[in-house]
Amino acid sequence: MNKYQFSGRWILIVAALYGAIALVLSASSAHALKALVGAEDLARIQTANQYLMYYALLLLVLGLGYRLGLSGLQRVAAVFTAGSSVFCGRLYILGFTKISNFAWLVPLGGLLLLAGWLLLGWTAWRQGKADD
């Protein structure tokens, strides 16, 4: 196995980290952050929390599927990881720091997430053909 390959183990580790980050920042935004950031920034942070948790759960499923022997899921997981990191990371940076440079990263992250969903469909279609 290539040392740079996104294995099932690493997919599950990223899923766990995403889940932990989303949980901590969700709890923080529900309590302590209300006094530190404005309503618009808090909404950005909460949106990032939601998406990060969604993709934590998705990566959990992909990691388990890969560990069960479904092929091609490591590429799908890598694209979802990149997309959700860029998308949510940019929202977190904007929400916490108000640094508005690199606004183009949010749509780029969204495009990577779309690519991940399309790649998942393509991978499932190819896997189904192999099963026929």
Buried (B, 14 or more C-beta within 10 A) or exposed (E): EEEEEBBBEBBBEBBBEBBEBBBEBBEBBEEEBEEEBEEEBBBBBBBBBEBBBBBBBBBBEBBBBBBEEBEBBBBBBBBBBBBBBBBBBBBBBBBBEEEEEEEEBBEBBBEBBEBBBEBBEEBBEEEEEEEE
